Amino acid sequence: MRSATITRDTSETRIAVTVNLDGTGAYDVKTGVGFFDHMLEQLSRHSLIDLHVRTEGDLHIDEHHTVEDTGIAIGMAVAKALGDKRGIRRYGDALSPMDETLTRVALDISGRPWLVWKDLFTQSRLGGMDTEMFQHWFHSFAQAAGITLHVETLYGSNNHHIAEAAFKGLARALRTAIEIDPRKADAIPSTKGTLGGEEHAS
């Protein structure tokens, strides 16, 4: 199984993350931010990536460091579990509907981290979490995982649904991208023969 554990300790957060890319979507998440936990549980359940997260952050200040550093740690764990990315499909996309909301997510596990983010949030806070932190989490995750990631809310009005559709869309796109392609299970999906942060693969 493709699994990895990352521990990350700073003066602002202490984090332990374990992922199993070939899991069943089992999760055990505790960050101290309830709504954030709920979103990470959706990510695990719908990607089928087993996810164990323990974050102790400086929540007496705000949730910024907790959310950001957890995104970094999860991204690092996914990248480590992928290894040289041999056999993966590499690309994934999903349309994620949730009631009145529709979100489009597309990604490339390219080794070239990038985030394009377009949301329609109308509230500054949601479930005790600043809505601007959702973009920040996706950016931190994409950078650490080495993923080119596009997330766009096409339409929607309920802020809870807008956030949840983004995480579920990421989950479904990741599920496709990390799957082993049986037709090329022994090949790295790049004409350069490598998919790494230092190489601009195509």
PEQUIKA-V611607 format. One record per backbone hydrogen bond with DSSP energy under -0.5 kcal/mol. CO is the residue of the C=O (numbers start at 0). NH is the residue of the N-H. Records with the same first field share a line. If there is no record, write none. Layout:
CO=NH + NH
//
This chain:
0=2
1=20
3=18
5=16
7=14
11=57
12=9
13=55
14=7
15=53
16=5
17=51
18=3
19=22 + 49
25=50
27=52
29=54
31=33
32=36
33=37
34=38
35=39
36=40
37=41
38=42
39=43
40=44
41=45
42=46
43=47 + 48
47=22 + 24 + 49
49=19
50=27
51=17
52=29
53=15
54=56
55=13
56=58
57=60 + 61
62=66
63=67
64=68
65=69
66=70
67=71
68=72
69=73
70=74
71=75
72=76
73=77
74=78
75=79
76=80
77=81
78=82
79=82
81=84
84=87 + 188
86=180
88=90
89=108
91=106
93=95 + 104
94=96
95=102
97=100
100=97
101=153 + 154
102=95
103=151
104=93
105=149
106=91
107=109 + 147
109=200
110=112
113=148
115=150
117=152
123=130
125=128
126=34
128=125
129=132
130=133 + 134
131=135
132=136
133=137
134=138
135=139
136=140
137=141
138=142
139=143
140=144
141=145 + 146
145=110
146=113 + 148
147=107
148=115
149=105
150=117
151=103 + 153
154=101
156=158
157=161
158=162
159=163
160=164
161=165
162=166
163=167
164=168
165=169
166=170
167=171
168=172
169=173
170=174
171=175
172=176
173=177
174=178
175=178
176=88 + 89
178=88
179=181
180=183
181=184
183=186
186=86 + 188
187=189
189=192
195=198
198=200
//
